[in-house]
Amino acid sequence: MLDIRLIRSDPELVRRAMKRRGYDDAPLEALLRADERRRALLTEVESLRAERNRVSEEIADIKQRKGNASELVAEMRKVGDRIKDLDVQVRGTEAELDRQALLIPNIPDPAVPDGATEDDNVIVREWGEPRQFDFEPKPHWEIGANLDIIDFERATNISGANFEVLKGAGAQLRRALINFMLDLHIRAHGYSEVAPPLIARRDSLIASGHLPKFEDDQFHVRENDMFLIPTAESALANLHRDEILDGATLPRCYVAYTPCFRYEKFSAGRESRGLIRQYQFDKVEMFKFVLPETSMDELEAMVRNAETVCQRLGLPYRLALLCAGEMSMAAAKAYDPMAWFPGTGKWLELSSCSNCLDWQARRANVRFRRGRGARPEFVHTLNGSGLAVGRTLACVLENYQNQDGTVTVPEVLVEYMGGMRVIGKER
């Protein structure tokens, strides 16, 4: 969430930011009203308490002189009742203030372009050349079905639409990608591996920013008000919740593989077919807790880490700087590496890397000290896919397909595939 002092001192800045993102400013107006009401109530409470303290001394003095203070005592009872009533109103107003604050998105960085759709994103660089095929390339769902390594029909029998069963070399390729990505980020990029829970409390998803705005997109375990995590980010953002970290230990860089669960709504089409948009999907997630003054540099480093995965796999991509309307509400600046899917005929994201500044840290209360006795400050948090596993698997199938229907295994994955160099039809 944003600092209430910033919102109070410069509401027009926040109003412009919400407009850039395409957000209704109703929560901001409600927040400002609640903040004004809360401050007015607190002023009255403080005035009444000061009066009660003053009169209490007067009553004590009267009683010491054996005088009659009954009228003053009765008056102070009324003051006490009024203070109790005001305290209830303060708590209610603070709850409203908190509810509205959770709906205010982050302020876009000045470098973020204006815009509302992916057409307004800015391509900042490209890597690799799309492969020129001497045959018509197939989409990954046809490749997987022909090789009998992806089975959507049996997944539907088990769970309904938007799930898949990976079989044989398909399941092996998924595992190879996960292990390759984890090893690369741990050994070459300096991340520490974490294996978090896959179910999180409501307050954890509030801290990460996935609630309350996107509750309809979550798989909810109603009996105990918990949620299947939509991404490892929602768990990792809470890894140091309510802690004060030693600034000398920052940055702290974590990487986690998890299945992810998201009840995403989408229309039919080639972009949503196959492994591109599923209710359950695998992701290797990078997450950083960093010093505020280094966070933009750390974002660029995280983006390079995601790009390295694409480069090692030989997947051509474009790096897009997202416009204000395309970013998550937590992000102040975000990049998407968009890989080429020849069978699908689209550039599709394999990762999204975001700098959330102190927006998540305020919600999770993660702070740091620069030294003994220093005032605690909020850390900055960053997150990025390193990469989305299902989409990467689909991208590999489409880019490495052969005319005979087989798929060549990318060189960096051969050792993870037990020496397999070509994926043929499963027997």
PyMOL commands that set and color helices and strands:
alter all, ss='L'
color gray80, all
select helices_A, chain A and resi 4-9+11-21+26-64+70-101+118-120+140-147+152-159+169-188+202-208+215-217+222-224+233-236+247-249+270-272+292-313+324-326+359-364+389-399+411-413+415-417
alter helices_A, ss='H'
color red, helices_A
select strands_A, chain A and resi 122-127+150-151+165-166+192-193+199-201+220-221+226-228+244-246+252-261+280-290+317-321+333-341+346-349+353-355+367-369+377-378+380-388+407-408+422-423
alter strands_A, ss='S'
color yellow, strands_A
deselect
rebuild
show_as cartoon
